[in-house]
Amino acid sequence: MKSALQRYATPLTAGLFLVALVSGVALFFHVTPSVFHSMHEWLSMLLIAPFALHLWRNWPAMTKYFARPAFVGSIAACSAAALAFALLSAGVGERRGVAQFALVDALTTATPAKLAPALGTDAETLVSTLKARGFATAVVDLPLTRIAADSGKGAGELASALVAATR
């Protein structure tokens, strides 16, 4: 077993890295994100195991790199870049990421009175639909996110109720 793990650690690391590379580039350029998003996330998570095995197998050689300025500098540069992206992505309270999620966030901060016309209904019908689906605190002038939170419901349940209101 140990021999098989050692034999496949590096090839699996290389193969999964290539998958992460291709899917990451596709995502960056917005090429069929529905195809590449889950692939990129899940197979990148799977990459952790062969990477750990690769490090374990090659640990004696790796320790020689630790003292080299190039290694320390590279790790420092990568860490600084990651930190910069994390801080910039934290932004000023804006949601970043998939546009559809940002749109849902924007819609669900509205009140039923404001959103109902866009859904092709009136505020009272929307409130009735929400109440029928367990959003007990629904009223026309309370933001939908507050209605959901006060009713102990999540964003997915809210979105389902809003879709039901359009039927």
N, C-alpha and C positions, 0 to 999 in steps of 0.2 A: 504493500500500500504506500509506504513512504517513498519508495522508488518511483511509483507512478505519479505521485504528487510532485516530486521533484522534477520528473521528466516533463510534466505538462505545465508547471508553474509559469515559465517564461513564454511558451507559445500561447497559452490562454491569455496572459497579460497583453501580449502583442495583438492578438486577435480582437480582444474586447476593446483595447485602446483604438484600433482601427475603426471598429463599429462606432465608438464614442466620437471619434474624429469626424467621420463622415456624417453621422446624424447631427452632431453639433454644428458643422458647417451648413448643413441643410436648414437647420433651425435658424441659424444666424441670417441666412438669405431668404427665410420664409418660404422655403420650397416644401410643399405639402406637409405642414407642421402636424397635421392630424396623423400622418404616417410615422413621423420621426419622434414626436414628443415622448410617448410612452417607451418606445424603444430606447431612446437616449437615457431616460431616467432609470429604467429598470436594469438595462445592461451595464450602465455605469455603476449602479449599486453592486451588481454581480462582479464587476471588475475588482472590487475590494478584496475578495478572497484570493484570486490568483496573484494579485499585487502583494498581499501579505506573504503568501507562499514564496514568491519570487524574492522578496526581501530576506525571508528566513533562509532560503537556500543560498543566497549570495551575501549573507551578512558579513563574513570575514572580508570580502573584497569591498563591501560598502563602507566599512569602518575606516578604510584608508581614505575615502573621499571626505569624510567629516572634517578632517584637519586642513583641507585645501581651501584656499581663499575663494576659488571659483565656486565651490559647493556652498560655502557660507553666503557668498554674494548672491548666488542664484536663489537660494532659499529666502534670503532677505528681500530680494526684488519681487519674487512671486508673492510673498506674504504682504508686502507693501501694496502691490497691485490689487490683491484680493481685498485688503482692507479699504483701499480707495474706492473700489467698486461697491463694496458693502455700504460704506458711508454715503456715497452718491446715490445709491439705489434707495437708501432709507428716505431720502428726499425731504420734502417739506410737507409731509402728510398725504401726498398723492399715492394712489395705488398704481403700481407699475405691473406690467406683465401682459397677459392675454387680453386683448381689447374687449372680447365678449364679457369677461368678468368685470372689467371696469365699467362697461355699459350697465350691467345688472346692478353694480354698486350704485351708480348714479341714479338709476330708476327707483331703486328701493329706498333711497333717502327722501323721495318725494312723499307727499301725503296722498291718500286715496282720492281726495278732491282734485289734486293736480294731475295724477296719473290716469285716472279713469277715462278721460276723453281719448287719450292715446291708445287705450286698450279697447276702444269702441263700446264703452259702457258708461254708466253714470256712477257717481260716488256712492250712492246708497246701495246700488246693486253690488258694487265691488266690496263694500263693507259687509253686506249680507253673505256674500260668497266666502269672505275671509272668516267670518264668525262660524259659518257652517263647516269650515275646515279646521276649526279649533283655535282660531285667533280671537280669543274671548275679549280682548281689550280693543278691538278694531273700532275706530271712529274716523270720521271723514277728515279731521284736521290734525291727526297725529302721524308723524313719519312712519312709513311701513317698517323700517328697521326697528323702531321703538315698539311698534305693535308686535312684531315677531319676538323681540327680546322679552317683553312683558308677558307674552303668552307662552314663553318657554319653547319657542320654535326656532329652527335654524333657517339659514338662507335658502337651502334647497327646498324646504317645505314652503317657504314664502314664494319662491319662484313657481313652484307647482300650482299653488293657489292662484297666483296671478294669471298663469296660463289658463286655468280652469275658468277664470272670470271672463275670458275672451270667447268662450264657446257658447 
